[in-house]
Amino acid sequence: MGVGVMVDLKVEDIAASIKKMTKSDKEALLLILSGEGKEVARRLKEVKSKKVKTLTREETFKDVL
């Protein structure tokens, strides 16, 4: 047997809440809503577990200038 919940939200209230968010919170929300959040979380986990090595700033911009 399932349990249902009904929530009544106004679009204006949601918009006001989003406007109050910090830039990083808005970026996180965008990742979640776009479906890319899982991919980013997976990559972050790989970096933290040292399965992959990130490039240094110098390696990233080598031969650019």
C-alpha positions in Angstrom: 0.0 0.0 0.0 1.4 3.4 -1.0 1.2 6.7 0.8 0.5 9.8 -1.2 1.4 13.4 -0.4 -0.1 16.5 -2.0 1.9 19.7 -1.9 0.5 23.0 -3.0 3.3 25.4 -4.2 3.0 28.6 -6.1 5.4 29.2 -8.9 6.1 32.7 -7.5 7.2 31.1 -4.2 9.5 28.7 -6.0 10.9 31.6 -8.1 11.5 33.7 -5.0 13.3 30.9 -3.3 15.6 30.3 -6.3 16.4 34.1 -6.5 17.5 33.9 -2.8 20.0 31.1 -3.5 23.7 31.6 -3.8 25.3 31.2 -7.1 26.8 27.8 -6.2 23.4 26.6 -5.0 21.8 27.7 -8.3 24.6 25.8 -10.2 23.9 22.7 -8.1 20.2 23.0 -8.7 20.8 23.3 -12.5 23.0 20.1 -12.4 20.3 18.2 -10.6 17.5 19.4 -12.9 19.5 18.8 -16.0 20.3 15.2 -15.1 24.0 15.9 -15.1 24.2 15.8 -11.3 24.7 12.1 -11.2 27.6 12.3 -13.6 29.3 15.1 -11.7 28.8 13.2 -8.4 30.3 10.1 -9.9 33.3 12.0 -11.2 33.8 13.8 -7.8 33.7 10.4 -6.1 36.4 9.1 -8.5 38.6 12.1 -7.8 38.2 11.8 -4.0 38.9 8.0 -4.1 42.0 8.8 -6.3 40.8 6.5 -9.1 41.5 9.4 -11.5 44.1 12.1 -11.3 43.1 15.7 -12.1 45.2 17.9 -14.2 47.1 20.8 -12.5 46.4 24.3 -13.7 49.8 24.3 -15.5 48.9 21.0 -17.3 45.5 22.3 -18.3 46.9 25.5 -19.9 50.1 24.1 -21.2 50.9 25.5 -24.7 47.9 27.8 -24.7 49.8 31.0 -24.6 
